[in-house]
Structures are given as C-alpha cells and as structure tokens.
C-alpha cells in the first residue's frame, strides 16, 4: 500500500497516478489557470502526459548564489560582492512568525496537501471561470520553490530567465513533475527552508536573511510579528509592495497577511489587531555590493581580484565556468593585501595628489621573492562620479587597466642588467657626448639588424649641455645619461635587453610585443606601475623573478558544506645571476643616495631606485625598493593630453614635473609607512672599481642631486629633449626633428624604428 505522508496529503506515487490518470483535470489546470486563452483542454491534457513522461527523472538544483567576501591578508573585510545578495540560513535561524506568515499567505494548506493541491486547483479554476481571467493561482509553495530554482539556474541571462518564467504548458508540466520529486526527497520543513532562502524580496535582497538586513537591519531570526508579515507580503509582488517606495501599499499588504494568519489560527485576532496598529518601523540598510564599497581605498585591488578570478584557468577551464562560480558566490577570498601598506599608499597619495587635479597618480607595492601584491592605490577613487574612475591605472589593460605609460629612465636598469649579465663590467666607460646620432647598425633578435636612416638619421641628446662624457656605469646611472645607455644597447644588441625584460615580467600594458628598436633603452614602451614594481622586486630578491599574485586562499560554501578551491600560485624563476642583481642594487643605491632620486630616500633604511620622466612630461615615475618591499609610483595624465609644465598638483605649483620631484616623495612617504615596524634589511652590494677620475660640473639632467624646481629631469624619454640643467641654466633647444615612427618603431623588415630600418 502506498505510504502516507506525515502531515497529511497523498504520497508521491498517488500524486503521480492522480496526475497521469486524470488528464482532463491536468488540462484544466494548465489551460484554465496558466493559459486561460487556450481552449482545447483535451489536446492540452494529451500533450501533458507525453511531456511528463519525457522529462528527466531528477531536477538539477544549482547552488544558491550568495555574497562573496573579500578579505585582506590579516582577515579584515575589504568588500562584499555578489550577483545576488543572499546569505543562506537554516530554518532554526528564521523567525517562527515569518515561517507561519509565508505559509499562511502563499499556501495555507501547505502541510495538508502534497506537491499539487487539487482542492486549491478546483477552487482557483472556479474563481477564474467566474471572473473570466486569472484572478487566483493554484501553485503550491513547493511549485513556487521549483519555479524559483529554474530562475536561479537561469542566472543573469535574460533569455534564460524569460524561458524559466514563461506561461507555457511545457514549463508548467516540468514544474509539476519536479514538485512531486522535491516533496518526496526533501519533506515539508526543508522545502520551506529552501523557499525562504531562494525567494526574491525586492531591493536586491534574495532570501529572508538579506531581506531582514535590508529592511530592518537585523537578522531573520529576530523579526517581530509585524516585520515578518511585511516581508511575507512582499513576495507576491516585490515592486508593488515595496515598503521603501510605497509605504501605504506595503502596509495594506502586511495587514492582509496578519488577517490571514489570524484566520488560519497561527495568531489570535488580538495579536493581529495589535500588529496592524504598529508602524512599519523600517531601518533600511543600503545595498553594499561591489568594489565600490571597498574600505582603505582598496576598490581597485578588489577589482583586480575579480579580474584574476575571471581570467585564471585555475578557477575553471572556460571563462563561462569561472563566471558561473563567481556569480554563484558564497566565496571567502583572502588576498595578499597588507592593510598597513595599503593605508600607507593611500595616505601618501592623498597628501600629494588631489582627486580633482588635472593629473592622477597610481602606486603598487610588491613583496620581493613571493610576488605578493601588498598594496594598490590611486588618486582618482573607484566610482562613477566626477573625478572618479573604474579604470585601474596600476595594471595592464587585460586586467582592467589602461594602455599604460612610458616608464622613461626607469627602464634603464633593465638595460644595465642585460649588459652585466652579458659580461659587461660595471665600470664600463662610454664617450657619452651631449648629442649624437643613434649608432648603426644594431643587432636585433632573429639575426635582424636595426639600421639608422642615413638620409635623416635619428639623434638624441642628454638633458643639458653640461652632460658630456666619458661616463662609467655608476655615474651614468645616477645622472640618467641618455647617450651612455644608447651606446650600451647598441654595443650588446637589442635582443638581450628584450629577453631580460621578458624574464623580469616586463611587458607592454596593451599586450603588444616589445619592438626591436634601440630607443627602448630610454623607456619608450608603455608599462603599468604593477609591472614596474614587480620587475624591480627582481633586483631586490637578488635576481629571482616571481609572478605577481593577489589571492592567498579561496573557500566556497555550497549549502552546508565549505570547500577550499585551488588558487593561482606565484611561479619564481631566476632572471639574472645574484652578482648581476647585486651590481644593479649597488648602482641604484647611488641614485637614491646621491642622484636623481635623493628626495625619495628613506633615511637610515637602505633603499634603491630610479627616476623617470617621459616625452614632454606626460608622465613621471619613481620605482624603488628595499630588500623586503618594491614599489612603483606613476604621476601623469591617463589620457596623455596634459603636459606637466606650469601645473598645480596637490595644491603645489610646479614649473616642470620630473621623477625625483613628485613621484619620489610619494614613494618615500608610502614606503616609510608600509615599512614602519618592519626589520631593516641591507642589500648585498658589490665593489665597483672607479673609472678614471674626471672633473665635472654640477649639471645633473636626470642625474645629480635634485635641488627643487631647478633640479634635473628626464625630459623627452628620459632626457631626449628639453629639461633644465642642474645649475638652473637655460633649457637646451633641440636641434633635431623626430622622424615618424621614432617612438615605437616597427619590427618588420621594411618598417622604420628610431627613424631607422631593419636590414
């Protein structure tokens, strides 16, 4: 004999038999209630039975989408993000008032019938026949739950959502069959729990916990009778009964629920009357979703984490699979962000550059030897208002950033590393005249050669006329002598430089290949601050390059189970020998101690770094490091339109901006705060023999000590055009024109680069 269900009602077997055997009634349900305009009841019934048999035996139940929490390295919350704001809670954590209210108003015979309420069907059919329309439905709470599962499975795809909610016979058949299955497998209490967690309550709140927090700023278990009745009433039409936008309509609906609860005996009439007198008592919490809500100015770090999740195959083989996991949420993501470093970065940025300034700044800090991103900030906040942006100025275009910015002379240490790794002594001397044509030919990769155009040779010059060699590597690096570094790359060839850059993770921000032209020695290729910070971390870690990582761990909650997901790991590889790295560290210590980066010095804490200022001062940089942290600061116009001459930044006026003057102090203050309380570590340095002593003037270009607004700078691409001499003299007037294609050049056989060609 078929088993009788607890709480009354037919068993699933009896329900199926009833459904299949009484085909006329099925047709009436489908055609008379769901589709009143359809008249062929017998045909509908016949189709119903056939469709019923063809359906899969088991309904797929996707995990409910929930909010994802992003944490910093210490476990502090950065932000919550979600496709649907939902926190799944067990029935015991839901107010009994709400449990009774939802049953009373949505399906008062829930505990008496099975998946299909035949008595309710007949009642609804009779009423709809009298009105000539659909004034009453007959879906049980179980059927409503099944429909919500279909909607949840559709996600944010509007086409799939429409299919899940369309008023068709096929959809109704599927809903009825799976309701029978659900009743058999879950039982009434679990169905009610699932329904209360999946249902939409308006105001971006899915499930009772999110709804209770949204409307009353309290947990679902603490809801009063009147509050529970209000939420239960919203479900039928979240827009119509929205208490935030229509308090009067919501109040009427709440009172209807209270009256219904009294009518079915869940509460007394006196309780209902008292509750109906109570004000709504809303205490609305605004939705807090997305990286725009991030604390500590970490909106862009939050956005970077999202980009990593959606792009890294470790989280799913396809982009669609990764997006599905992200949208389902329920994730707890612990990141590498160090709150001390992040606070220091944002504080320094705020002190030096205002969000309303004509130019912006972006900064990143990386931990050498691990690739961990410790901080990421910028002066224009994450947002949609004036002086806000959603573009992460610290990262590559593929990760939500822009096209990048020419790094100027901050690229020169990469050239030096390639030369030293190739066997060049650190005291190598070049004539380094004030002005010269690019040497030609210059070897490139794949046996090609770059050749300067003999008819219109590309030329370059140093920052000012006092910079005349010969120079050795130490002094040329401290003063950022352009002609020295172009002679160096011409000597060793272009390929060792691009190879070294690749080993250090240095790529163009737009994803294009690095061109095979000698002007790359002057920093002509657009990079992101994160790329440069992580590249210099290679020097700090004595030659070991580690890919950047932002995620420490990810746990995922599905139902009552929590599992750990695999996360991307940093991959470390040797980019150069320890001796090469130690030599670069020695050279770049000199830049900070007695060169262009003197204003970025950290006092008694050893540090190293390099300044950079680009073509016509569209951007200025300082990239530097200690043995335990590496950071990059860029200042400029993201649109590449505003030259940084005659400009006010952070309330201070500048005749001309250069790397040591604005980015340097930002870096200094940022790193000082980030390193406070951290161990003071020393570099491994090498002895670099002095070259032949030579009496020199004080002109510094992007070299020597910066003494305020009259200090040196890089001028065009690290000193190609313009700038002032260290002694405050007049700017040199460029005596050459810039050939078309000079900056980026072309690497094909017939194209020009640096005004030259490949032969």
Phi, psi and omega in degrees: 000136181303144182286136178274140182275145174295141182085007177087175178098165179283153174287163178304321180296316178297321180296317180297317179297317179299317182296314184283327184282324183261071187293330180294320178296321178299316178298322179294319179300311186287314184275321184281330182256305184286322183228078185298338182281346181276131185251339186279079187296320182296318179296318178299318181295317180300314178296329181296314182297315180296316180294323179301314182294331185277346182291147173302150185288335186238134177277133175282127180246103181290154174299141179291134178292136181225173178286150175251137180251128179253126185245156172277183185294336179268002180092002177284145183285129174268310183194163169243138179229149179197151168281321176224127182285104183211137170234113183287130179230151177286163183301326181296340179260020176240129182310131176303328177300317182290321177302314181290321182296316183292322178292316183300317186271334184260327185195079188293339178262021184310318184273356181258332183253175176269213182294327179244126180266094184296323178297318178294325179299312181296320179297314181293320180298317180297315182293320180293327178294323180291322183272341181078015179210202178250085180266346179213136177263173181232014180290133174282168178298327177295317178296321178297321178298315180299317179299319178295327176297317178300318180294318179297320179295329180289338179064224182259012178280111185299326180294315180292325178296318179298319178294325182287341184243000184294145182273080179233159179296318181301316180295321181292322177299312181299318180299317181294316182295315182289334175297321177298314179299315182297318179300321182290321187274325190257320186084165189297314185298316181291324177298316179298317178300313181296319180299315182293336179272338185262336190290146179272129182247015181081172178052038178066014183258122176248127181086157188291328182293313178297322180294317179298320179291321183294312187271330186233358180054041178215169180283156180297332181287344184257010183290139176279174178301310182297320179293320179297318180296321178299311181295319179298325180288334182294326191305319184300321179207088184303329179281319182292320185257024180294112184290340180287322185258342179212083184296322182296313180295320179295323179294316177301316181294318177302315182293327175298318179297316180298318178297320180293320178298321178291322182296324181269001174087014179284329177221165177280163178294329178294319177297319180296317181297318179296317182293326180290336178281340185289144173293163180299325176064039181293142171224079193286133171257126180293146176303133179241086186232136171096172184292344178294341180268001186299146178268169176059024181064025187266023180301322182283328174296316177303315180295323178295321178300316178298317179297320178300314183298317184283343184250341185271124182300344180298336180266002180157142186292329181241160179297326180295319180294319179295318179295324180295316178296317180297316182289328176291331173067215185071019183263146167242112186251114175266125185256178179271357186298121178271116185301327178295316180293319180296316178298319180295319180296312182292324179295316180294318179300314181297325181288331189253333183223127179273150181294339180271359180296159179293337179241169182234171173224151175220145183216147176222147176234136182231148177268117179299143176086349179232336184078003182292129176276117186267332183202154179202117182211167177204164187283332177267112189296163176287118181170191188238002183269182178299140181065019173240165183204160172253001179273125179277102186289352183270348191233173181290162182300322182293345181247024177096010181262193180261204183277355180090180186216142178299127183277356178057222187291351176292349177276342186300322178300333177291322176296315179299319179297318178297320181292315181294319178297333180276358176108001180288133178289149184289348177256023178303134182247138174235152180303322174047062178292168178298319181222146181198161170276152175301129177301151184207143358278165177234129182291144178233186181288160176060032176075006180277165176225140171270133183235128177289147181287115183294336181277330178216071186296136176288135181238166174213166177211166177279177186298319178213166190292345179283345181275090180229128183285191011284151176235149168264178187294323181298310183287324179295326178286316180299323182262358178055056184280116185295314184294329176298310186289331175288323175295325179295311182291329177292330181286313185271342183097161183281324187300317177300329180288312180293328177293316178297318179302316180298319179297332181265009178074018183271110180227160176294143183294334181270001177087354178290161178285152176287124182288153181270075180224146183293342180291349177298337178299337182260011174076049183268352185261131188291127180234168175256155177303321179297319178300314182290321178298317182288329176294315180291336174298335176296319175297316183297327181267023175059043171100357180267120177265133178236131179297143183290141177226148181237350185241127178271314183202156176221126171246148183231127179258123175233111185066234180265000184255141176239126180236158177262138177260151173292144181236159177297138178251147175290136177253120182255141179212156182278118179270332181202166179289160176299323181295319178297313180298318180297325178292317176297319178300320179295316179296316185282340170297323180295328179297319182282322185284322185209039181221208185293341183260021185299330180283355178260001184299150182255026177070236183284347179276123180300135178211162180215157180175184184210139175272164175200137175223136192254181183317118177056025176059044172280342180207149175222147187225155156220125176239125184208179186195160165242175178300340183246357176207144175232138182218151178232138177233127175243141174230133179169184178266116181302334180273358179059038180245326185264114174285144182269064171231141183055055189227152174251126180230124179062030180083003180244138181272141179229130172291315176214141179258137175219168190304323182281346189265314182256303179298325182303307178297327175298314179298315181302310183291322179298311183288326178299316179291320181293327184266357182301128181084354179272154180301142175274117183247150181255152174281154165274114182249167179236160175275124177250111181300141178291144172279182182301124181303147181211135180282124183232160174279185183264001181298137187240342184051235170266033180224171183075189182270136178278130183240043179102207185295341178269006180288175185280169177203174184280337186060221184281117178048058178076029173113017182286320181223145169077196181096175180235158179276157187301334181273009178085017181283184183286153175292140173289147179266123181303138182246033180209160175258158181262112181296153177299137180081008184292320189293302184267328179070180179224147182253006178275170188299323185259357186276164177262151173210133187056031182073013183242201182208168175263137179237000000 
